Amino acid sequence: MAVASPHRTDLTEGEMALWQERGYHIHGPVFSREEVDEIRAACEEVTEGLYETGNPPDVVNWRPGDEPLAVRKLDNTWKANHTIRRAVTSRRIGHIAAQLIGAPSIRLWHDQYLYKPPQGGKVVTWHQDWAYWQMVAECQTCTCWIALGDVTNVDQGPMVYLEGSHKLGLYKLPEGISGDDEQKPVLPNGTRLREVPVLVKAGQVAFHHGLLLHGSGKNVSKQPRYAIVSHVISGECTYKPGQPHMNETMMQQQPECPAPGEKFRGPQFPQMWP
Ligand SMILES: O=C(O)CCC(=O)C(=O)O
């Protein structure tokens, strides 16, 4: 019997067909237990304010001394730490995302470290990622949610996908991404979609389409919930000004900045594939 490589990145026709149908794909393990431990330690170090590269993440939403039960959320942590950079720009993820999006090349859009402490965190409202990224003109985006610990219990506040919702088009942005209000999206008459909790083992990666509706609940368990998220775009995606975003502010401070209509490029968007 053939044993699948732990780092198999070629997708089968069956996996591609399910992706088209459901709008998500769960893969892996993509990272070994040792790699996961190293990446999680790096994320914790950056959360403590220790920056191996000397550079801070672009956005820090939690600092030591802040509310211990709050979600720890930091964006573009790859700028602060080499291990995180290797993980979120991994060729393994890039290759899988390229097949899912049907893109000749993949760039990192941004990363996000998310930690929901035991008995903590908040509801993440139902949303579509591309709705926040309207400065990316084409919906050729994919979110790659890397589990840095087992999320095998619905009490841990796993992400929940609304299966097939990527076919419903673009919804308006929810009023705030976090809080106690779930703000369920209104589906077309007669549409019934399955809510799928994303239960994964450490090292697995959950990929979802830029239009897939998803959210998550509080962590009411005694286990922590750790993830580093790699949001990626096709290398063909172009810049369309109009909706402000951290990436736009950052790229405008750099010499290689795309003009409207040009492809994203420059050090803000590291190339991951090929
Ligand atoms: O991890 C979560 O609870 C939500 C993450 C999310 O919305 C995303 O990665 O797009």
The ligand as an SDF file (V2000), in Angstrom:
LIG
                    3D

 10  9  0  0  0  0  0  0  0  0999 V2000
   -9.7210   31.7600   13.4250 O   0  0  0  0  0  0  0  0  0  0  0  0
  -10.8070   32.3320   13.4690 C   0  0  0  0  0  0  0  0  0  0  0  0
  -11.5620   32.2040   14.4190 O   0  0  0  0  0  0  0  0  0  0  0  0
  -11.2460   33.1990   12.3330 C   0  0  0  0  0  0  0  0  0  0  0  0
  -10.1980   33.3070   11.2870 C   0  0  0  0  0  0  0  0  0  0  0  0
  -10.6560   33.9360   10.0310 C   0  0  0  0  0  0  0  0  0  0  0  0
  -11.6940   34.5340    9.9450 O   0  0  0  0  0  0  0  0  0  0  0  0
   -9.8060   33.8080    8.8620 C   0  0  0  0  0  0  0  0  0  0  0  0
   -8.6890   33.2970    8.9980 O   0  0  0  0  0  0  0  0  0  0  0  0
  -10.2300   34.2040    7.7640 O   0  0  0  0  0  0  0  0  0  0  0  0
  1  2  2  0
  2  3  1  0
  2  4  1  0
  4  5  1  0
  5  6  1  0
  6  7  2  0
  6  8  1  0
  8  9  2  0
  8 10  1  0
M  END
$$$$
